[in-house]
Every structure is written in C-alpha cells, then in structure tokens.
C-alpha cells in the first residue's frame, strides 16, 4: 500500500478552504452593491473612546455605526 502524501492532504485542505471562502463571499455579496468612498475626519478623543466602547458592547463595527448615524441624521432632515 502506497503512503499517502502529507503535502497532498495539505493541498486538498487549502483548496477546500479556498472554495469555502469563495462561496461564502459570493453568498454575502449584495446584487447591487453601492460603490464606496474613503472618508477621513477628526473627532475629539473622548467621543472616539465613547464610540469604541459603544460599538464593542453592541457588537457593531465603527463603520456600520457611523453609516447608520449618518443615515438617521439625513432621514430626520427630510
């Protein structure tokens, strides 16, 4: 009986992992994804710390938090 190559096993695992990543990223993509732009601005240190704590406690990214805050503010203006 021939020995099975450990490298072959590793290659197989890598290929399966790559396929899983591709499939999950394709499933997550929205059909009509909006183009993004980079925004950079300064915040008071205390406000940034407060935002970081809030986001961590509510399991939300800072990007999602700021996006939601902007959308809510713009909706109020209508």
C-alpha positions as CSV (number, residue, x, y, z in Angstrom):
1,X,0.0,0.0,0.0
2,X,1.5,3.4,-1.0
3,X,2.0,6.0,1.6
4,X,-0.4,9.0,1.3
5,X,1.4,12.3,0.9
6,X,1.0,14.7,3.7
7,X,1.6,17.6,1.2
8,X,-1.3,16.2,-0.9
9,X,-3.5,16.3,2.2
10,X,-2.5,19.9,2.9
11,X,-3.1,20.9,-0.7
12,X,-6.5,19.4,-0.5
13,X,-7.3,21.2,2.7
14,X,-6.1,24.5,1.2
15,X,-8.2,24.0,-1.9
16,X,-11.3,23.2,0.1
17,X,-10.8,26.2,2.3
18,X,-10.3,28.5,-0.7
19,X,-13.6,27.2,-2.2
20,X,-15.4,27.7,1.1
21,X,-14.1,31.3,1.3
22,X,-15.1,32.0,-2.3
23,X,-18.6,30.5,-1.8
24,X,-19.2,32.4,1.4
25,X,-18.0,35.7,0.0
26,X,-20.2,35.2,-3.1
27,X,-23.2,34.5,-0.9
28,X,-22.6,37.6,1.2
29,X,-22.4,40.0,-1.8
30,X,-25.5,42.0,-2.4
31,X,-26.7,42.0,-6.0
32,X,-26.5,45.8,-6.3
33,X,-23.6,46.8,-4.0
34,X,-23.0,50.5,-3.8
35,X,-19.6,51.9,-4.7
36,X,-17.7,53.0,-1.6
37,X,-15.5,56.0,-0.9
38,X,-13.0,56.7,1.8
39,X,-13.9,59.4,4.4
40,X,-11.4,60.8,6.9
41,X,-12.1,63.3,9.7
42,X,-11.0,64.2,13.2
43,X,-13.0,63.5,16.3
44,X,-12.4,64.6,19.9
45,X,-10.6,61.8,21.7
46,X,-13.3,61.4,24.4
47,X,-16.0,61.0,21.7
48,X,-13.9,58.4,19.8
49,X,-13.4,56.4,23.0
50,X,-17.1,56.5,23.8
51,X,-17.9,55.4,20.3
52,X,-15.4,52.5,20.5
53,X,-16.9,51.3,23.8
54,X,-20.5,51.6,22.5
55,X,-19.6,49.6,19.3
56,X,-17.7,46.9,21.3
57,X,-20.6,46.5,23.8
58,X,-23.2,46.3,21.0
59,X,-21.1,44.1,18.6
60,X,-21.2,46.6,15.8
61,X,-18.4,47.9,13.6
62,X,-17.4,51.5,13.7
63,X,-18.1,51.8,10.0
64,X,-21.6,50.4,10.5
65,X,-22.3,52.7,13.4
66,X,-21.2,55.8,11.6
67,X,-23.1,54.8,8.4
68,X,-26.3,54.3,10.5
69,X,-25.8,57.6,12.3
70,X,-25.4,59.5,9.1
71,X,-28.5,57.8,7.5
72,X,-30.6,58.5,10.6
73,X,-29.5,62.2,10.6
74,X,-30.3,62.6,6.9
75,X,-33.7,61.0,7.3
76,X,-34.6,63.4,10.1
77,X,-33.8,66.3,7.7
78,X,-36.4,65.2,5.2
